[in-house]
Structure formats: structure tokens, C-alpha cells
Amino acid sequence: MSDTEQHKPETGHGAERWTPIHGRPYRSVPYRPARMPEAQSLAQAAELRERMRERRTVRQFSPDPVPAQVVRDAIACAATAPSGAHQQPWTFVLVQDAEVRRRIREAAEQEERISYDGRLGEEWLAALRPLGTDEVKPHLTDAPALIVVFQQRYWLGEDGTKHKHYYVDESVGIAVGMLLSALHLSGLAALVHTPSPMRFLSEVLGRPANEKAFAVIPVGYPAPDCQVPDLVRKSLDQVLVEV
């Protein structure tokens, strides 16, 4: 089977391809998932908690290639995220071409130099200092793949009419969280990079006017000599309030 045949765009139920549901009447279908036995649920929750505890943001990547289908499957998982009015206001651009990654790094570092030279402000720079970051972003070219996430501010009807998306930031943020989890659980490392401003991403990748860059996510394996900041996460009792 050819690569094209293997990776045809996914569709909805049956052969139906998703189209905007704006203005349609409410329609429901049965949802009857099997209930997981409590013992199994407890075991899986504990395993998931431990595996996610091991997740770290990585800035030093091996150039070794990663299975493209693993990344595609992680993006497919992210695309199941809940969204405002089920409008799914996201686009994921998978960038593996070395020259495009070079152009993205060059533009990102240009913006980052301005930011670190004063645009961020001392308070923000002080917050970043324990993480050891600076304007040099080798992860953008060392990592074998970048996922550039765009948020769709609106969509166009067949007649060209603009239709607003709702809760775009929240929807895309949830999707990115699910993407990071899927990548980690599939054995890959990643980080969320948000150079500001990010207009250059639309230009480099030729995205339409209704899309705005949300994040750049390098994906790969940690370099053999990878180091991460010595950080401590908040404990459960510091983040959980039970009423």
C-alpha cells in the first residue's frame, strides 16, 4: 500500500466528511461506552499519573528521525479535543522539511533577540532565568519535526461569509495539551515554543488570513546529553481543592 493510500484524510462516521454544522438543528446519536471495572480504572489512572510525571519539556533534541505516523496519530488525538460549539478551530502544520525549519528558526531568533534585549521586561526575564532559556533556539532545527499549531479565528461559508469561532483560545489550548500528552505517551519528547510576535509563521508556511499562529512544538527524541532544569512540580495538595 502506498504512503498516500495509508494516510488518506480521516472522515467522520461512515464515509461522511466533516462540514460546518453552524445553524443546523440539534441531532443526537447513542453513546454507550462500556464501563471500566473500578480495579482496572484505578490501575490505569495510577499508571497514567506515573507516566505523565515523567514528562519533561526538552530543548536538546537528537536529529534522529521519528516515525511520521506516530506524530500523525498524536495530532489525530489532539483533534478529538472539545471545542466551543464543536467548531474545532485548529490547524496543525507538520514541518519536516529542513529548509523550512531553518527559515522558522531564523525568523524566531530574530524576534527572540528583540525580546531578550528588553521587550520582555525584567520581571518576565527573571521568571525565565531559572529555566536557562535565551534567544538561541537550536531545537527548531535539531528536532526532526515541528508541529506549528494555528488557531482559526473565523471560518468562511461557501458564499464567502465570515463566521466567528467561539472560545478559540480555550479550545486550541486544550488540544495542545492533549497533543503533548499523546506525544509523551508515544515515547517522543516535545516543548511548546511561543516566539512573540508569531506572524512570520503564517508567512513562512503560507497560511490563510483566518489563521493565527498559536505555538510551535518541536518533536523528537532527547539528545544523548540532554539536560533539563532542576525543577519541582507542585504537589497534588497544592493544586487540588476538594469541596
Backbone torsions as a table, in degrees:
resi	resn	phi	psi	omega
1	MET	NA	135.7	-178.2
2	SER	-74.8	162.3	178.4
3	ASP	-61.1	-36.4	179.2
4	THR	-64.2	-42.3	-179.7
5	GLU	-67.8	-35.0	-178.7
6	GLN	-69.5	-30.9	-170.5
7	HIS	-119.4	43.4	173.9
8	LYS	-65.8	150.2	179.0
9	PRO	-57.3	139.2	178.6
10	GLU	-73.0	151.4	178.0
11	THR	-120.7	176.7	179.2
12	GLY	-81.3	-147.4	-178.9
13	HIS	-61.0	133.7	179.9
14	GLY	61.8	-134.7	-179.0
15	ALA	-97.4	6.4	-175.9
16	GLU	-75.4	129.6	177.5
17	ARG	-96.3	141.0	-176.0
18	TRP	-62.9	136.5	171.4
19	THR	-134.8	158.2	-178.5
20	PRO	-55.1	138.2	-179.5
21	ILE	-102.6	9.9	-178.7
22	HIS	-53.3	123.4	175.7
23	GLY	84.9	-6.4	179.9
24	ARG	-75.3	155.7	175.8
25	PRO	-70.8	156.3	178.5
26	TYR	-63.1	135.5	177.4
27	ARG	-139.5	136.5	-178.3
28	SER	-123.3	159.5	174.7
29	VAL	-133.8	155.7	-179.7
30	PRO	-64.4	145.9	175.1
31	TYR	-134.3	107.1	-174.7
32	ARG	-134.0	64.1	178.8
33	PRO	-66.6	147.5	177.5
34	ALA	-66.2	136.0	179.2
35	ARG	-78.1	127.4	-179.6
36	MET	-75.1	134.8	176.1
37	PRO	-58.0	145.4	-174.2
38	GLU	-57.4	-43.2	-178.7
39	ALA	-60.7	-41.3	178.7
40	GLN	-67.1	-40.8	179.2
41	SER	-61.4	-44.7	178.8
42	LEU	-62.4	-42.6	-178.6
43	ALA	-66.0	-42.9	-178.8
44	GLN	-69.0	-37.8	178.4
45	ALA	-63.9	-41.8	179.3
46	ALA	-65.3	-41.2	178.8
47	GLU	-65.3	-43.2	179.5
48	LEU	-63.2	-42.6	179.1
49	ARG	-59.1	-43.1	-178.8
50	GLU	-68.3	-42.0	-179.8
51	ARG	-65.9	-39.8	179.2
52	MET	-72.2	-26.1	176.2
53	ARG	-63.0	-28.5	-178.6
54	GLU	-80.6	-9.6	-178.3
55	ARG	-68.3	133.9	175.4
56	ARG	-136.2	148.2	171.4
57	THR	-73.9	128.7	-175.4
58	VAL	-115.8	133.6	177.0
59	ARG	-115.8	-2.8	178.2
60	GLN	-119.4	109.6	-173.6
61	PHE	-110.7	146.7	167.4
62	SER	-75.9	144.5	176.2
63	PRO	-77.6	-2.3	-178.5
64	ASP	-56.4	135.8	179.2
65	PRO	-65.9	153.0	176.4
66	VAL	-113.0	153.7	178.6
67	PRO	-63.2	118.3	-177.2
68	ALA	-59.4	-33.8	-178.4
69	GLN	-68.3	-30.9	175.5
70	VAL	-61.5	-42.8	179.2
71	VAL	-67.6	-41.4	177.9
72	ARG	-60.8	-42.4	-180.0
73	ASP	-65.1	-37.5	177.0
74	ALA	-63.7	-40.1	177.4
75	ILE	-65.8	-39.3	176.9
76	ALA	-61.3	-38.5	175.8
77	CYS	-62.8	-45.1	179.8
78	ALA	-60.1	-35.6	-177.6
79	ALA	-73.3	-4.2	173.1
80	THR	-88.3	1.7	-177.2
81	ALA	-61.1	149.8	173.3
82	PRO	-67.8	150.8	-179.7
83	SER	-146.7	156.4	-179.7
84	GLY	-58.2	122.4	-179.2
85	ALA	55.3	25.0	179.7
86	HIS	51.8	40.0	-179.1
87	GLN	-93.7	-6.4	171.4
88	GLN	47.3	62.4	-169.7
89	PRO	-84.9	56.1	-176.3
90	TRP	-138.6	152.8	170.7
91	THR	-135.1	133.0	178.0
92	PHE	-111.9	118.6	179.2
93	VAL	-104.8	114.3	179.5
94	LEU	-90.0	115.9	-175.2
95	VAL	-111.0	113.3	176.8
96	GLN	-115.9	-15.8	-179.4
97	ASP	-65.8	125.9	-174.8
98	ALA	-63.2	-38.6	-178.2
99	GLU	-68.5	-39.7	178.2
100	VAL	-66.3	-40.5	177.3
101	ARG	-62.9	-37.2	177.3
102	ARG	-63.0	-43.4	179.9
103	ARG	-65.1	-38.2	178.1
104	ILE	-64.9	-43.8	179.5
105	ARG	-62.7	-44.9	-178.4
106	GLU	-58.7	-45.8	-179.9
107	ALA	-69.5	-39.1	-179.8
108	ALA	-64.9	-43.4	-179.1
109	GLU	-66.6	-31.8	176.5
110	GLN	-62.9	-43.3	177.4
111	GLU	-68.6	-39.3	-177.6
112	GLU	-66.5	-35.2	177.7
113	ARG	-60.5	-42.1	178.1
114	ILE	-64.1	-40.8	-178.7
115	SER	-65.0	-48.3	-177.3
116	TYR	-72.9	-19.7	177.5
117	ASP	-82.8	1.6	175.0
118	GLY	148.6	-21.3	-176.3
119	ARG	-64.2	-31.3	-177.7
120	LEU	-71.8	-32.5	-174.9
121	GLY	89.9	151.5	-173.7
122	GLU	-65.4	-35.3	-178.3
123	GLU	-63.5	-43.1	179.3
124	TRP	-68.9	-40.1	178.1
125	LEU	-63.0	-37.8	178.1
126	ALA	-65.2	-35.2	178.2
127	ALA	-68.7	-32.8	-178.8
128	LEU	-80.4	-23.5	-171.8
129	ARG	-54.6	-42.6	-179.4
130	PRO	-65.6	-14.7	-179.5
131	LEU	-89.3	-11.4	177.3
132	GLY	71.3	25.5	-178.8
133	THR	-89.4	157.0	173.8
134	ASP	-151.3	-167.4	-174.4
135	GLU	-78.2	-9.0	-179.5
136	VAL	-87.2	125.5	-172.5
137	LYS	-124.7	67.8	-178.4
138	PRO	-64.0	-22.4	-179.1
139	HIS	-60.9	-23.2	-178.0
140	LEU	-71.4	-21.4	176.8
141	THR	-114.7	-24.6	178.4
142	ASP	-71.8	-43.2	179.0
143	ALA	-63.6	137.1	-176.6
144	PRO	-73.4	-11.6	-179.4
145	ALA	-146.8	145.6	171.2
146	LEU	-121.6	138.7	169.3
147	ILE	-110.1	113.0	177.4
148	VAL	-98.3	118.6	-176.4
149	VAL	-97.6	126.8	177.1
150	PHE	-113.8	142.6	172.1
151	GLN	-100.6	136.5	179.9
152	GLN	-93.6	111.8	-176.8
153	ARG	-72.2	-28.0	178.2
154	TYR	-158.0	168.1	174.3
155	TRP	-127.7	159.4	-176.4
156	LEU	-107.1	130.1	173.7
157	GLY	-72.3	172.5	-178.3
158	GLU	-61.6	-25.5	179.4
159	ASP	-91.2	6.9	179.2
160	GLY	88.2	0.7	-179.7
161	THR	-70.4	135.1	177.7
162	LYS	-79.7	136.1	176.1
163	HIS	-126.5	128.2	-176.5
164	LYS	-71.9	141.6	167.7
165	HIS	-91.8	154.7	-176.5
166	TYR	-118.5	145.4	179.9
167	TYR	51.2	48.8	-175.2
168	VAL	-67.2	-48.7	-178.8
169	ASP	-58.9	-45.5	-179.1
170	GLU	-64.2	-44.4	-177.2
171	SER	-63.5	-48.1	-177.9
172	VAL	-69.6	-35.2	176.9
173	GLY	-61.7	-42.4	177.1
174	ILE	-62.6	-43.2	-179.3
175	ALA	-62.2	-40.2	178.8
176	VAL	-65.6	-39.9	176.3
177	GLY	-60.2	-43.3	177.5
178	MET	-66.0	-34.9	177.9
179	LEU	-63.8	-46.4	179.7
180	LEU	-61.6	-40.9	178.7
181	SER	-64.2	-44.9	-178.9
182	ALA	-63.4	-41.5	178.7
183	LEU	-62.9	-46.1	-179.4
184	HIS	-63.0	-46.3	-178.3
185	LEU	-68.4	-15.2	176.2
186	SER	-94.7	5.6	175.2
187	GLY	91.5	11.3	-179.3
188	LEU	-108.6	157.9	177.3
189	ALA	-106.7	156.6	-177.7
190	ALA	-158.2	169.6	169.0
191	LEU	-148.7	160.1	176.1
192	VAL	-103.1	116.2	-179.3
193	HIS	-112.4	127.0	-177.3
194	THR	-129.8	73.6	175.3
195	PRO	-61.8	144.6	-176.6
196	SER	-131.6	128.9	-4.0
197	PRO	-75.9	166.1	-175.2
198	MET	-115.9	19.9	-177.7
199	ARG	-60.2	-28.6	-177.8
200	PHE	-61.1	-25.9	-179.4
201	LEU	-66.5	-39.3	176.4
202	SER	-63.3	-37.8	-178.7
203	GLU	-70.7	-47.4	-178.2
204	VAL	-63.5	-39.0	-174.5
205	LEU	-97.3	0.2	175.3
206	GLY	63.4	41.6	-177.9
207	ARG	-84.6	153.5	-177.5
208	PRO	-72.2	169.3	-172.9
209	ALA	-67.0	-22.9	-177.5
210	ASN	-82.2	-2.4	-178.8
211	GLU	-106.7	139.7	179.0
212	LYS	-127.4	130.9	-178.2
213	ALA	-61.9	136.0	-178.7
214	PHE	-111.2	-40.6	-178.8
215	ALA	-167.2	154.2	171.2
216	VAL	-112.6	127.4	-176.8
217	ILE	-121.5	97.8	172.4
218	PRO	-65.4	142.4	-176.4
219	VAL	-134.5	135.4	176.7
220	GLY	175.2	-156.7	175.4
221	TYR	-104.5	146.6	175.6
222	PRO	-60.3	143.9	175.0
223	ALA	-63.7	152.9	179.9
224	PRO	-55.5	-32.5	-180.0
225	ASP	-102.5	24.5	-175.8
226	CYS	-59.4	136.6	174.1
227	GLN	-123.5	145.4	175.4
228	VAL	-127.8	156.2	179.9
229	PRO	-59.8	146.6	177.3
230	ASP	-81.5	90.3	-173.7
231	LEU	-119.4	158.6	176.0
232	VAL	-122.9	127.7	176.5
233	ARG	-80.4	153.1	174.1
234	LYS	-61.6	142.4	177.5
235	SER	-76.4	165.7	-177.7
236	LEU	-58.8	-38.7	-177.8
237	ASP	-70.9	-14.8	177.2
238	GLN	-86.4	-16.5	-177.7
239	VAL	-117.6	-11.8	-174.9
240	LEU	-109.4	129.4	172.2
241	VAL	-119.1	121.7	178.5
242	GLU	-107.6	130.5	-176.5
243	VAL	-116.5	NA	NA
